[in-house]
Amino acid sequence: MRKPWAFLAVLILTISLPACSDDQGDQGDPIRVGQIVSLTGNYSPLGTENQKSVALAVEQINAAGGIGGRRIELAVRDDKSQPDQAVLAFNELKDGSDAIIGSPFSNSALATIPLVDREEIPYVSLTPADEQVTPIHPYVFVVPATSGTYAEAALQYFQSAGLTKVALAYDTKSSYAVAGAKGLQAKAAQYGVTVGPVEEFQTTATEFGAVFTHVRSSGAQALMVWATGAPAVALTKQYDASGLTVPLVLTGAQASRLFLEPAGPAAEGAVIASSVGVVGEHLPAGELKTAVDELTTTFTTKYGYSPPQFAQDGYSGVKLLAAAMAKAGGTDRKKVRDALENLTLTTPNGTYTYSAANHSGLGTDFIAINTIETGKFVPTEFSRGRFK
């Protein structure tokens, strides 16, 4: 490889495992990390996996002695998949946290960022909306590849497959989906791709027949859909029954058993973009494969299934934050921010290279384009050719 988802209103989880620590100074004080996460509502399929992997990474770090001899204490708040609840959660966490790990729901993250700017607290976001880093917000760092980066990876795949006309459907109420749709349209010409028709729907949509009718009459060679949660499952099932034969292309939001299981056989043959860690078993030996296996082995043993996209993100977020704190020599907010801006680190999501001008850190090299075969994600030949 080249380098380059109800009933709980508020959940407070504290992980405080024994760690070797020095009683001198603040060496024995815990590092306090807040996590805002969607544990109920439409985005709970993402949030529950984020939370599992964040907790797992914290457990591992504490069991190994913590960061500089200091254990991590994790306080978790449920944003209920609602931006206003994310704001409330942030305000509850900000004074008692050295850093915050943000919601997987783009709208929640975007509602929180002005508060991050005001409080100047390191904020590691588990959602890919481009607006978080364009323009740069000094204390905001994104873990998943951005929506625009996913769009460009899809365009690279379309170009390699000789697909020149691609239909687009997206959720206008999701900042993640809107950013992806914009990114696809903005860069399509660079890859010899024409985008159209462009179909819009909302998160509450349950019927997609009109979308398929327009695609069928358009001559499009593929349909790319930007959505998260229930709409993607419903669309996939209806697509399978529609009689359309052009490829259905979905994004990292579907790179999970929480999509595969409800979609069932209807998802067979669909194309799914994901982080490389989702198909880690297909990676060649090396630093990236080792990082993926570190998560996959422990997560699978504990939960009985392989870590999906959202688990890759949560685990990577903790690893990035821990590395920055180690580099900063503590939890001083500005020093941690500066350390993140000068950090290069390989995680299950790929090799991050943050800088003052780049708070996203991942490029298209760390996005895999996969197909679904017998209920599993399998990298396409396009992606296999880049695993080296």
C-alpha positions in Angstrom: 0.0 0.0 0.0 1.3 3.4 -0.8 1.7 5.6 2.2 0.9 8.9 1.7 -26.6 2.7 16.3 -33.0 3.0 23.2 -33.7 4.0 25.9 -30.9 5.9 27.7 -31.0 9.7 27.9 -27.4 10.1 29.1 -24.8 7.5 29.5 -21.7 8.1 31.6 -19.0 5.6 31.2 -15.8 5.8 33.1 -13.0 3.5 32.3 -10.3 3.6 34.9 -8.1 0.5 34.9 -5.1 0.2 37.1 -2.0 1.7 35.5 1.6 2.1 36.6 1.9 5.7 37.6 4.2 8.1 39.3 2.8 9.8 42.4 4.9 12.9 41.8 3.3 16.0 40.4 0.4 15.4 38.0 2.0 12.1 36.8 -0.6 10.3 38.9 -3.6 12.4 37.8 -5.8 10.8 35.2 -6.1 12.0 31.7 -9.8 13.0 31.3 -11.2 12.4 27.8 -14.8 13.1 26.9 -16.7 11.3 24.2 -19.8 12.6 22.4 -21.4 9.7 20.6 -24.7 8.7 19.0 -26.0 5.7 21.1 -29.7 6.3 20.3 -31.4 7.6 17.2 -30.7 7.2 13.5 -26.9 7.3 13.9 -26.7 4.7 16.7 -25.3 2.0 14.3 -22.3 4.3 13.9 -22.1 5.4 17.5 -22.3 2.1 19.2 -19.4 0.8 17.2 -17.4 4.0 17.9 -18.0 3.6 21.6 -16.9 0.0 21.7 -13.7 0.6 20.0 -12.9 3.8 21.9 -13.4 1.9 25.1 -11.2 -0.9 23.8 -8.4 1.4 22.9 -8.6 3.1 26.3 -8.5 -0.3 28.1 -5.4 -1.3 26.1 -3.6 1.9 26.8 -4.4 1.8 30.6 -3.4 -1.9 30.8 0.0 -0.9 29.3 0.6 1.8 31.9 -1.3 4.7 30.5 0.2 7.7 28.9 3.3 8.9 30.7 2.2 6.8 33.7 -1.3 8.4 33.7 -4.4 6.3 33.1 -7.2 7.6 30.9 -10.7 8.2 32.3 -13.4 8.3 29.7 -16.7 10.1 30.2 -19.4 9.3 27.5 -22.5 11.4 26.6 -25.2 10.3 24.1 -26.1 13.0 21.6 -29.2 11.0 20.6 -28.3 11.7 16.9 -29.4 15.3 17.5 -27.1 18.3 17.0 -28.6 20.3 19.9 -27.9 17.3 22.2 -24.3 17.3 21.0 -24.0 20.9 22.1 -25.4 20.1 25.5 -23.0 17.2 25.8 -20.1 19.3 24.9 -21.0 21.9 27.5 -21.2 19.1 30.1 -17.8 17.7 29.2 -15.7 20.7 28.3 -14.6 21.8 31.8 -13.7 18.4 33.0 -11.9 17.1 29.9 -8.4 17.4 28.6 -9.7 16.5 25.1 -13.0 15.5 23.5 -13.7 12.7 20.9 -16.6 13.9 18.7 -19.8 12.5 17.5 -20.0 10.3 14.3 -23.0 12.4 13.2 -21.7 15.2 10.9 -24.5 17.6 11.9 -23.7 17.1 15.6 -20.0 17.7 15.0 -20.7 20.9 12.9 -23.0 22.2 15.7 -20.2 21.6 18.2 -17.2 23.1 16.4 -17.9 26.8 17.2 -17.8 25.8 20.9 -14.5 23.9 20.3 -13.1 27.1 18.7 -14.2 29.1 21.7 -12.9 26.7 24.4 -9.7 25.8 22.5 -9.8 22.1 23.5 -8.4 19.3 21.3 -11.3 17.8 19.5 -10.9 14.5 17.6 -13.9 14.1 15.2 -15.2 10.7 14.2 -17.2 12.1 11.3 -15.9 12.9 7.8 -17.7 16.2 6.8 -15.3 18.4 5.0 -16.6 21.6 6.6 -14.8 20.6 9.8 -11.4 21.2 8.2 -12.3 23.6 5.4 -11.4 26.1 6.6 -9.1 24.8 9.3 -10.3 25.0 12.9 -7.2 25.1 15.0 -8.3 22.4 17.6 -10.4 20.2 15.3 -8.8 17.1 13.7 -10.8 14.6 11.6 -10.3 10.8 11.9 -12.2 9.3 9.0 -11.2 10.2 5.5 -13.3 13.2 4.5 -16.4 13.0 2.4 -14.5 14.8 -0.4 -11.7 12.2 -0.2 -14.2 9.4 -0.4 -15.7 11.1 -3.5 -12.4 11.3 -5.2 -11.6 7.7 -4.4 -14.9 6.7 -6.0 -14.0 8.8 -9.1 -10.7 7.1 -9.4 -12.5 3.7 -9.4 -15.0 4.9 -12.0 -12.2 6.0 -14.2 -10.4 2.7 -13.9 -13.6 0.8 -14.7 -14.3 3.0 -17.8 -17.5 4.4 -16.3 -18.1 7.9 -17.7 -21.7 8.7 -16.6 -22.7 8.2 -13.0 -26.1 9.0 -11.4 -26.0 10.5 -7.9 -28.5 10.3 -5.0 -27.9 11.9 -1.6 -29.5 12.8 1.7 -29.9 16.6 1.8 -30.3 16.5 5.6 -26.9 15.0 6.2 -23.8 17.2 6.1 -21.8 14.1 5.4 -23.9 13.2 2.4 -24.1 16.8 1.1 -20.3 17.2 1.3 -19.8 13.9 -0.6 -22.2 14.9 -3.3 -20.5 18.2 -3.7 -17.1 16.6 -3.8 -18.2 14.1 -6.5 -19.6 16.8 -8.7 -16.7 19.2 -8.2 -14.0 16.7 -9.2 -15.9 14.5 -11.7 -14.5 16.3 -14.8 -10.9 15.6 -13.7 -11.6 11.9 -14.1 -13.6 12.0 -17.3 -16.9 11.5 -15.4 -20.3 13.2 -16.0 -22.6 13.2 -13.0 -26.4 13.0 -13.6 -29.1 12.7 -12.9 -28.8 14.1 -9.4 -31.5 12.9 -7.1 -32.2 14.3 -3.6 -34.0 12.7 -0.6 -34.2 13.2 3.1 -33.2 11.0 6.1 -36.8 10.1 6.7 -37.3 8.8 3.1 -38.6 5.2 2.7 -39.5 5.1 -1.0 -37.0 5.4 -3.8 -38.9 4.3 -6.9 -38.7 7.8 -8.5 -35.0 7.8 -8.1 -34.7 4.4 -10.0 -37.0 5.6 -12.7 -34.9 8.6 -13.4 -31.7 6.6 -13.4 -33.1 3.9 -15.7 -34.0 6.5 -18.4 -30.7 8.5 -18.0 -28.2 6.1 -19.5 -26.1 6.3 -16.3 -23.6 3.5 -16.0 -23.7 3.4 -12.1 -25.6 5.0 -9.2 -23.7 6.4 -6.3 -25.7 6.9 -3.1 -24.7 9.1 -0.1 -26.8 8.2 2.9 -26.4 6.9 6.5 -28.5 4.4 8.5 -32.0 3.3 7.5 -32.4 5.1 4.1 -29.4 3.2 2.7 -30.9 -0.1 3.7 -34.3 0.7 2.3 -32.8 2.0 -1.0 -30.6 -1.1 -1.4 -33.5 -3.5 -1.0 -35.6 -1.5 -3.4 -32.8 -1.2 -5.9 -32.4 -5.0 -5.9 -36.1 -5.4 -6.8 -36.0 -2.5 -9.4 -34.6 -4.4 -12.3 -31.7 -2.0 -12.6 -28.4 -3.7 -13.5 -25.9 -0.9 -13.3 -23.6 -1.0 -10.2 -24.9 0.4 -7.0 -22.1 2.3 -5.2 -22.3 3.1 -1.5 -19.9 4.8 0.9 -18.1 4.1 4.2 -21.3 4.7 6.2 -22.4 1.2 4.9 -19.1 -0.6 5.7 -20.7 -2.4 8.6 -22.6 -5.6 9.5 -25.3 -3.1 10.7 -25.9 -2.5 7.0 -25.1 -5.9 5.7 -27.4 -7.8 8.0 -30.6 -5.8 7.4 -29.9 -5.4 3.7 -29.3 -9.1 3.4 -29.0 -10.7 0.0 -30.1 -7.4 -1.7 -26.7 -6.0 -1.0 -24.8 -8.8 -2.9 -22.7 -7.2 -5.6 -23.0 -3.7 -4.4 -19.8 -1.6 -4.4 -18.8 -0.2 -1.0 -16.0 2.3 -0.2 -14.4 1.9 3.2 -11.2 2.4 5.2 -8.6 -0.2 4.4 -9.0 -1.7 7.9 -12.4 -3.1 7.0 -10.7 -5.4 4.5 -7.5 -5.8 6.5 -7.3 -9.5 6.0 -6.5 -8.8 2.4 -3.6 -6.4 3.1 0.0 -7.5 2.6 2.3 -7.9 5.6 3.6 -4.6 7.0 3.1 -1.7 9.4 -0.5 -1.1 8.3 -1.5 -4.8 8.4 0.0 -5.0 12.0 -2.0 -2.0 13.1 -5.2 -3.5 11.6 -4.6 -6.9 13.2 -4.0 -5.2 16.6 -7.6 -4.0 16.6 -9.2 -6.8 14.7 -7.9 -9.6 16.9 -8.9 -8.1 20.2 -12.2 -6.6 18.9 -13.3 -9.9 17.3 -12.4 -11.9 20.4 -14.4 -9.5 22.6 -17.5 -8.9 20.4 -17.6 -11.9 18.0 -17.4 -10.1 14.8 -14.8 -8.0 12.9 -14.6 -4.3 13.6 -16.6 -2.3 11.0 -15.7 1.1 9.6 -16.9 3.0 12.7 -14.9 0.8 15.1 -11.8 1.5 12.9 -12.5 5.3 13.4 -13.0 5.2 17.1 -9.9 3.1 17.8 -7.8 5.2 15.5 -9.1 8.4 17.2 -7.9 7.3 20.6 -4.5 6.2 19.2 -4.0 9.6 17.5 -4.9 11.5 20.7 -2.7 9.3 22.9 0.3 9.7 20.5 -0.2 13.5 20.5 -0.4 13.6 24.3 2.7 11.5 24.6 4.5 13.7 22.2 3.3 16.8 24.0 4.5 15.4 27.3 1.1 16.0 29.0 -2.3 17.4 28.5 -1.7 21.1 28.0 -4.3 21.9 25.3 -2.1 24.0 23.1 0.8 21.6 23.2 -1.5 18.7 22.3 -2.9 20.7 19.4 0.6 21.4 18.2 1.6 17.8 18.6 -1.3 16.7 16.5 -0.3 19.2 13.8 3.1 17.5 13.6 2.0 13.9 13.9 2.5 11.0 11.5 1.0 7.8 12.8 -0.2 4.5 11.3 -3.5 3.2 12.6 -6.1 0.7 11.3 -7.4 3.5 9.1 -4.1 4.1 7.5 -1.1 6.4 7.9 -2.1 9.9 9.1 0.0 12.9 8.3 -1.5 15.9 9.9 0.0 19.4 9.6 -1.0 23.0 10.3 -2.6 23.1 6.9 -4.1 19.6 6.9 -6.3 18.5 9.8 -7.8 15.5 7.9 -4.6 13.5 7.5 -5.7 10.7 5.1 -5.7 10.6 1.3 -7.4 8.3 -1.2 -4.6 5.7 -0.8 -6.2 4.5 2.4 -9.7 4.1 1.0 -10.6 0.6 -0.3 -13.2 0.1 -3.0 -15.0 -3.2 -2.2 -17.8 -5.5 -3.4 -20.1 -7.5 -1.2 -19.7 -11.3 -1.8 -21.7 -13.8 0.3 -22.2 -11.1 2.9 -18.6 -10.0 3.2 -16.6 -7.0 2.0 -14.0 -8.1 -0.6 -11.7 -5.6 -2.2 -12.1 -5.0 -5.9 -9.2 -5.7 -8.3 -8.8 -1.9 -8.5 -8.0 -1.8 -4.8 -6.0 -5.0 -4.7 -3.8 -3.5 -7.3 -3.0 -0.7 -4.9 -2.2 -2.9 -1.9 1.5 -2.9 -2.0 
